[in-house]
Amino acid sequence: MTEIRKARHRRRRTALVVGVPLALAAAGAMAYGTVFGLFGDDAQPKAAAATNTPAWATEAADGFASVHAMGQNGTYGGRDGRTVTVKTLADLEKYATSADPYVIVVAATITMDPVGKEIKVASDKTIIGSGTAGQIVGGGFFLGQGVHNVIIRNLTIRDAYQGIWNDKEHDFDGIQMDGAHHVWIDHDDIRHMADGLIDSRKDTTYLTVSYNRLSNENKAFGIGWTANTTADITIHHNWIRETEQRNPSTDNVAHAHLYNNYLEDDAGTAITSSYGNYARGRTNMVLENSYFQGMNNPVIRDSTATLVQRGNVFSGTTGRNESGGSGTPFDPKTYYKYTLDKAADVPALLKSQSGPRTSLGNTATPTSSTPTVTGKVLTVAQDGSGQYRTVQAAVDAVPANNTARVTISVEPGTYRETVKVPSNKPHITLQGSGGSRKDTVITFGNAAGTKKADGSTYGTTGSATVAVEGDDFQARNLTIANDFDEAKNQSVLGHQAVALRTGADKVVLDGVIVSGDQDTLEMETPGSDKPGRVYITNSYITGNVDFVFGRATAVINKSVINLKKRWDGSSAGFVTAPSTQANRKGFLITHSTVTGDVAAGSFSLGRNWHAGGDAALRPQTTVRNSTLSAAIRSNPWSDMGGFSWKNDRFAEYKNSGAGAGAASGERPQLTDAQAAGQSIADWLGDWTPTAS
């Protein structure tokens, strides 16, 4: 690319005696075992004989969900029914809505149709993910009045977001409960929905919510929607981060016991917390040994609420931090037994143990290096505790021309190295094993003009920190960066510095950060006659000049594109620089946000790169259904290399925000009919990305 010039709890195990949960006296982990591998591929019922029923299928809830009340002896889900494995929406809905008890193992990514669909779960069900393969996309579950004895565990429920941050139109929750009782929500990852992640409404009671990850949402966890004060709820060992409100908001709850939760407001994201734990109405809350990091107004209460705090840690918090009230505090131990973890240990504990688990067995503490997919797993750890100390060494260990997926699980840390995945090593997943995509970082600092040992330079393509040429590659839950320092290297001729380069087909980037300055993300095809499709979702891409570029066919969906100032503090840049061939599609940015701490009107959405001066190319970028900040120019497209963008393919459709604008000769907008032909499916063709 041509450089722009300056001018321009531990798990509490539950014993069962004739269906009655005993006190939770001993600490243990979520005991799965390798049994998931015993299930068949199809949704065929299998008898749950007492002699071979897996331990996790008979586990019952702790907290208030374990209390005997309303004719229900604790919460044990579909333990007394048959076990089925499902991979389709039809099968999931068939068994979840059945009047019979079932243990339903979700062993695939299931996409809701229509978007926002919430399956109406009937009583006596356990719905549990098989490792991390169990994912519900674009919808969730609904538990209505009187539904009881339901367990929802080990699932990822994600991505019903409709592009509106404070969405009051689309009531697409991850899990909604209206008048249900005896429900256990445990070890789930719920994120990026359209309304809330969890809603407990209309006197839902005897509810335990534990070891979940709730993130990337305006409203995390709302409780209330009633004038009654009857509900009993336990909320423990949850990691709530990158959420603005309802963390949770607890309205009119008779007994709310919150302990060992980790609330984190990450200053490095665009999401800012409004408040943390909120005792509303006539709620009686006990809040113990939780950890609040960077939260605004970490603990607040209405004047009518009663709130007891003890043992909590507050780090970098500001604003209201309240307790007290005129009511009579309650003692949770009069209802059930529990053991507190030290508040100082909570962040590390939940980063390693919350969310879906894949390690099965009777180990007391699942480790963060647990493989996250089935199949062969190679582990990388700088301290030598893994099989390899560098990412490249693990890639080198993958057999040439491998036919099955290999996951390289990378422990948290900063790996200063370059990585190349060659074309003869397809089906590789590179996955960070930490609790955040910021925990595992692969970075280096080569630029186009950086000299090699032989005196030659790397060039733009050769500057990549990570270069991918193997098809069917996936990267998840990590950061890939190029930290070349332009200010300190003004003598270097060529500041283009690629963080990630793809030159392969069927590439998935899910939950990653790709960070750099100029030319951050290069997406190419394996050859001019070969496709190179890339699907990016739930990710964060940072740069300033042409930082999404190349000739690949790429979709950026439900992600944040972060605009960054130049090395000298100036604001000027271009988001995309496609060099698309005339017979292929270029870049589609959809349901995403373009923002950054830069001057208003300083960035273009893109410019047309005719690589090598090739007039036959037809560069293409479509930005649709996305939120554009004021940083975007009113005339958002620019010429490049003597070619007019108006002769190529640049358009918008139904964008919003301060940087959006009406149709004009300088701002083409798709018609509804045209937009119907520019969807994700149109871009990706016969390929439907799935979880590894």
N, C-alpha and C positions, 0 to 999 in steps of 0.2 A: 504494500500500500504506500502511496505517496504521502509523506509527512505533511501535515498542515503547517503553514508558516505562521510566525508570530503575528503577523498582521492579520492576517485573516482570523417391711420391717422385717427390713428382713421380712419374709412372708410369715404370717401367723398361721400355722397349720391347725386344722380343725379335726378333732376326732369325732367319729360318728358311732352312736350306739342305737340301733333300731331307728335310724333316721333322725336322732336328736343330736345336734351339735353340742359338744362339751365346751368347757371354758378353754380359751386359747392361751395356754400357759407357756408353750414352748415356741421359740422362734425357729422358722425354717423358710425355705424358698418355695417358689411356685414349682411344685414337683410334677414335671411333665413326663420325662422319660422318653426313650426313642420310639415309643408306641405310635407316634404319628406315622411313621413309616409303614405300619402294619395295615393302614387303611387302604382300601382299593381306590382306583381312579374314578369309579362311577358312584353315583348316589344310590348305593344299594344298602338297605338296612342290614345290620349285623347284631346278633343277639348280644346283650351286655351281661354275659354270665358272670357270676360273682367271682369265679376263679381267675378270670382273665381281664376283668374290667380295669383299665388303666387308672392309676391313682388320681390323676387330675380330674377324671370324670366323676369321681365320688367326693371330691372336695366340696365343702360347704363354706358359706360366707362367714366372716367375722363381723364385729361391730353390731350395729342395730339390726342388720339383716339376719343376724343369728338368733335374735330374740324370738321366743315362742309367743305368738299373739295372733289374733284375728283368725284362729283356727289353723294356723300354719306353723309348723315346727321348724323354724329357721328357713334358710334358703339353700337348696341343693339342686335346683334346676331339673334337668331331665334325667337325673341319675337312675331312676327306676324304669326308664324306657330303653328303647333300642338306640344304637349309635349309627348314624349315617354320615357319609362324606358327600359334600356338594361342591359343584364347580360352576353351576349355572344359576341365574336368577330364578328361573322357574322352579328348580329343585329347592333352593333356599326358601322361597316363599311357600312352597308346598308343605314343607316340614315345620317351618316356623309358625305357620297359621293353623296347624293341625290341632285337634283337641287332645291328641295323645301326647304323652311325654316323649321327648327325644333329646339325645345329645347330638348336636349338629356340628360337624367339623367342616369349616370352610377352608377349602384347599386350593383356592384360585382367587384371582382378582375378578370380582363380580361388579359390573357396571349397572347402576340403576337406570331403568327406562320406564317412564320419562325421568329426566333429571329432577331431583328433589323427592323422589318416591321414598316413602317410609313404610317398610313392611310392618304389618300389624301383628306383632308377636303374641301368641297365646300363652297361657299359663304352662308351667312345668317344662321349661325349655332351658337347655344349656347350648349357647351358640358360641363356638370357640374356634379361633383360627389355628390352622395347621402351620406351626412355625410362624414365619412372617409372610407366608403365602396367602393368608386369609385377609383379603382387602375388600372393602366395600367402597365403591367410588360413585360420587354423585348423588348420594342419598343416605338413608339410615334406617332406624328402627323406631316404631311407635308402640308404647304399652298403654293400653286404654284402661278405663275404669274397671277395677276389680281384677285385672290381670296380676298374677302373683307367682312367686317361686320361679324367677327368671334370672339366669346368669348370662352375662355377655362378657367374654374374656378373650384376650390375646388377639384382638382384631385391629386392623388399621381402617378407620372410617374417615374418608377424606373427600375433598374437592367437589363440593356442591356450590362453591362460590360463584356468584353471578356478576362480579365486577362492581358491586356497590358495597362500600365499606360498612356503613350503618344501614343495612338492608331491612327495610320495613315492608317490602313487597313479597319477598320469597321466604316463606317459613320453612326452610330446609335445614333441619337440625340433624346432628349425628345420632343422638338418642333423645327422644321425648317421652315423658311419662306423665299421664293425666289420670290421677287417682289409682295408681298401681300400688302394690305393697310387696315387701320381701323381694328386693331386687339387688343383685350384686353386679357392679360394673368394675372390672378388674383387668389390669395390665393391657389396656387398650391405648392406641395412639389415635386421637381424634383431632382433626385439624382442617382449617380452610373450608368451612361450611358457609352457607349463605346467611344464616340467622344466628343460631347459637350452637355450641358443641354439645352440651347436655342441658336439657330443661327438665326440672322436676317440678311438676305443677299439680294444682288442684288436690292437695292433701296426700300426694304420694308419700308413703311412709315405710319404715323399716328398710331403709335404703343404705347400702354401703358402697362407697366409691373409693377405690384404692389402686395405688401403683399405676395410675394412668399418666399419659402425656397429653396435655391440652395446650394447643399452640396455634399461632398464626390466625387469629380471629379477633373480631371486635368484642363479641360477647362469649365468654368462656362457659360459664356454668350458672344458670339462673334457677332460683328456688323460690316458689311462692304461688302467685296467681290465685290467692284464696284469702278470705277474711278469717278463716279458722286458724287456730293455733294447736294443731294436733300431731304434726309430723315429727318423726324421730329419724335422724340422719347422721351417719358417720362418714367423714371425709378424711382419709389419711393416706400419706405417702404418695401424693400426686405432685407431678412437676408441671406447673402452669407458667408458661412463658410466651412472650410476644403476643399478649392479649391486652385489650384496653380496659374492659369492664367485666363485671360479674365474675369475680375471681375467688370464690363465688359471691354472689349477692344472695343472702339468705333471709327470706321474708316470712315472718309468722311461722317459725319452726319451734315446736315445743322444746325439743332437745337437739341441739346441733353440736356435735363433737368433732372438732377439727384438730388433727395433730400430725406432726411430722410431714407437713407439706412444704414444698419449695416453690415460692413465687419469685419469678425473675423478670425484671424489665431490662432488656439488653439495650444499652445506649447506642449500640452500633446498628440498630434497625430503625425503620420509619414508624414503628408502632410504639406508642407511649401509653403507659398505664394511667388510667384515671384514678383508680383505687384498687386496693387489694381485697382482703376479707371484709365483708360488710354485713353487720347484723342489723336487719331492718325490722320495722314493725314491732311486734311483741316477741321476737326471737329471744331464746335463752341459749347462749353460746358459750362453750368452753373451748379455748384455743390454746394448744400446748405444743411446745418444742418444734415450732415451725421456723422456717428460715425465709426472710424477706430480703431480696437483693435488688437494690435500685428502684424500688417501688415508690410511686407517689401515693400519699395517703394510705399507708400499708394496712391499717386496721381502723375501721370507722364503725360507728353505731348510731342508730336513731335514739332519741331521748327516751323512747318507750322500750328499748331493747335492754337486755341484761347480757353483759359480756365479761367473762373472766379470762385474763391472760396469765400464762405462766411459762417460763422457760424459753420464750421465743428469742430469736436473734434477728437484728435489724442492721443491714449493712448498706450504706449509701442511700438510705431512704429519706424522703422528705414529706412534710405535711402532717396530716392528722394521724395520730396513733393513740387509740382510745380504748378505754375499758370502763367498767362500772355499770351502774343501773340500779333501779330500786327493786328488781325482782330477786327471787331466791335462787342462787346458783345450784346446779345439780352436780352430782358426782357420777361420771360415766361408769365407774366400777360397780355401781349398784345395779347396772343393767348387763354388763359383760366384762370379762377380763381383757386386759391389753397391756402391752409393754412398750414404753417409749424408747425410741432411739434418741441419742444426744442430738440436740438441734445443730450443733457444729458439724455433725457428720452427715446431715441430711442432703446437702447438694451432691456430694460424691456418691452417696448411696443411691439416690434417685437417678442420677445420670447413668449409673450402671445397671439398675434393676427395674426401672419403670418401663412401661410400654411392652409391646409384644416380645415374647421370649421364644427362642428356638431350641435352646438346650433343654433336653428332657432328662429325667432321671431324679435321683434323690439327693443331689448335691444341695447343701444348705444355702449356698450363695452363688447364683449364676453370675459368671464373670462377663465383663464387657467385651471380651474377645470371643464370646460364643458365636459360632457361625450363624449367619442370618439367612441362609438359604440351604436347601438340601443340595446334595451333590458334593463334589470335591471342594474343600476349603483350604486355602493356604493363609497362614497368619504372619503378620509383619508387626514387629515391635522393636523400637530402638534399643530397649534395655536388654534385648536378647531373650525375652520370655516367649517370643514367637518363633516360628520356623525360620524367619528371615529378618534381617535388620533393615533392609532397604526394600522399597517397593519394586525397583527394577530387578532385584534378585528374585523376587517372587514371580514376576512376569517371565523372567528367563527360565524359571522352573516349570512353566506350563509346557506340556508336550506340543511340538509342532503339529499343526493340522488336527488339533483336538476336536472332537465331535460333541462333547458334552460341556455344559457350563462349568467354569471354575470361578469360584469367588475368592478374591484376595481381600481378606479382612484386615484393615489397618488400624492398629491401636492409636489412641490419641497421642499427639505430638506434632512437631514441625519437622518434616522430612525435606531437607535441603538437597534436592537432586533433580535430575531430569529423568523422565520415564518415557520409554517408547514401547508401544504395543504393536508388534509387526503384523503384517497382513496374513501370515501363516498361523496366527494365534487368535482365532475368533472365539466368541462366547465367553468373554472374560467380564466379570463384574468386579469393579474396584469400589470397595465400600468401607467408609469410616465406621469404627465400632463404638465411638463415643456417643454421648447423649445429644450432642449438637453438631451441626455441620462445620462449626468453627473449631471443634476439638481436634480434628485431623486435618493437617495442612500440608500440601505438597507444593513447594515453591522453589524458584530459582530466579536468576536475574540476568539472563542473556538478552541482548537486543540485536536487531538486524546488523548493527555496525560493530558489535563486540567481536574482537579478534580471537581466533583460535590459536592453538600452539604453533601452527604452521604459517601464521600471518594472514590467512584468509579470514573472511567474516562469515558469520552464521547466516546472514540474510533473514528476511522476515519469517519464512516458513521454518527455518532451522533454529529460530530463537525459542521455540515452544518449550515450556516446562514439561507438559505432557503431550505426547503425540500419539494419536490412535489411528492405526491402519487396519486393525482386525475388525471384521464385521461383527454385528450383534454384540457390541460393547455396551456396558452400562456403568455409570458412575453414580454413587448414592452417598449422601450424608457426609460430605467432606468439602474441603476448599482446595481449589487449584489456582495458583497465583503466579504472576510474574512481577517481582518486586524491583525490577530495573529502576534505578534512581536517575531520572532525567536531569534534575538540578545538579547532581554531582558528576554528571558525565556529559557535559555540554560539548566536550571535544570529540565525542563519539559521533560519527556520521551515520545516522540511521537509528532513530529512537523507537522504531516499531518493535514491540516486545510482546510476543504471544504467550498467553498463559496456557490455553488448550487449543490444540489443532486436531481436528478430525478429518480423516480422509478415508472414510469407510461408510458402509450402508447399515441401516438399522441401529443407530446409536441412541441411547437413552441417557439423559442427564436428569436425575430426580433428586431434589433436595440438596443441590450443590451450590456453592459460591464459586464463580469464576471471576477473578479480580485482576485488574491491570490498569494501564493507561491507554496508550494507542495500540490498536489491533489486539485487543484482549482475547477474543474468541474467533478463531478462524475455522470455518466449516467448508470443506472441499469434497469432491467426489474422488473415488479411486482412479478414475480416468475420465476423459471427455465422453466416452461411450458407456459409462457405468453410472448407476444411480448412487447417490450419497444422501440418505435421509437421516435427519436428526430430529428427535423429539425431546424438548426441554420443558420440564414442569416443576412447579414449587421451588424455583431456583432464584438466584440473585446474581446479576451480571453487572459488573462495574467497569467503567472506562470513560474515555473522552473523545478520541478521534477514531472513527471507522471501527469501533470496537466490537461490532458484530459483522463479519465480512466473509466473502467467499462465494463459491458457485454451488454449494450444496442446496438441497431442498430441506428447509428447516422450519419447525414450528416452535415458537416460544409461547407457552401456555401457562396462565396463572402464576406468573413470575414477576419479579421486580427488576427493572432496568434502571440502574443507579448512575446518574450523570455526575462526573467528577471534574473538578477544576484542573487546569493544566499545571505544570510544574512551577510556573511563575505566578500562580494565583489567578490567572485570567480565566474567563469562561468563554469557551468557543469549541464547538465540536459537532460531530455527526454520529448518530447511533449506528446506522447500518450502511454498509457498502456492498451490495450484492453484485455478483458478476455472473448472473444466471444465463444459462444457454436458452436459446429461443424456444426449444421444445420441452423445457422443464419449468417447474415452479421454483420460486426463490424463497423468500423469508415471509412467514406469516406470524405476526405478533397478535395474540388474542387473549382477552380477559386478563390483561396484565397491567402493571403500573409503571409509568416512566416518570421518574422524579430525581431530585438531587439538590444539593446545596450549591447551586450555580445561579448566575444572573438570569433574570427573566429574558426570554426571547433570544437566548444565546446558542441553542442547539437545534440542529435539523434532525428530522427523523431518519433521513438517509440521503445518499447520493449514489449516482449510477457509475459503478466501476466497470469500465470496458477494459478488462485486463489485457495488457499487451496492445492496447489500441484496437482490439477486435470489434469492428462495427457490427458483426453478425450476432453479438450477444444481445440479450434483452433483459437487463437487470430488473428484478422485481422485489418490492416490499409492499405488503399490505398490513396496515395496523388497524385492528377492528375491536370494537367492544372493550376498549381499554381506557384507562384514566391517564390523562396527560397533564403534567404540571405546567406552571407558567413558564418554565424554562424553554418550552418548545416554541419555535418561531411561528409567526402567523402564516408565513409561507414556508411550510416545513420540509420542502424537498429542494435539493441543490444539484447543480451540474458538476460534472467531474471530467477532467481530461479532454475538454473540448466537445463532449457529447451532452446534448440536452436531455434532462430527465424526462421532459414531456414526450420524447420519442420512445421512452421505455415504459415500464409498468409499475407505477406508484399510486397508491390509493388508500383511502381511509373508509371506515364505516362505523357509524354510531359510537364514536369516542366521546368521552366526557372529561370534565376538569377544566382548569383555567387555560390550559394549552390547546384545547380543542377549538375547532372553528367550523363555520358554515362552508358549504360547497362554493367553489369559485374556480376560475381558470388556473389559479395557483394552488388550489387545494381540492383535487378530485375526490369525490365521494362515490362509493359504489351504490348502485340501486339495490333494492331488496332482491331482485332477480339475480343480479350479478353476485351479490353477497352469498346467495344460496349455493353458488358454485365455488366459493372460496372458504371452505370449511377445513377443519383438521383432516377429515376423511379424504377430502379432495387432494390435500397435500401429500398424505402418506400412502394413498392408493391401497394396495392389497396387504399392507402391513398394519397390524394393530399392536402397538407397544403394550407389553405386559410386564408384570413384576418378574424379577429373576427367580 
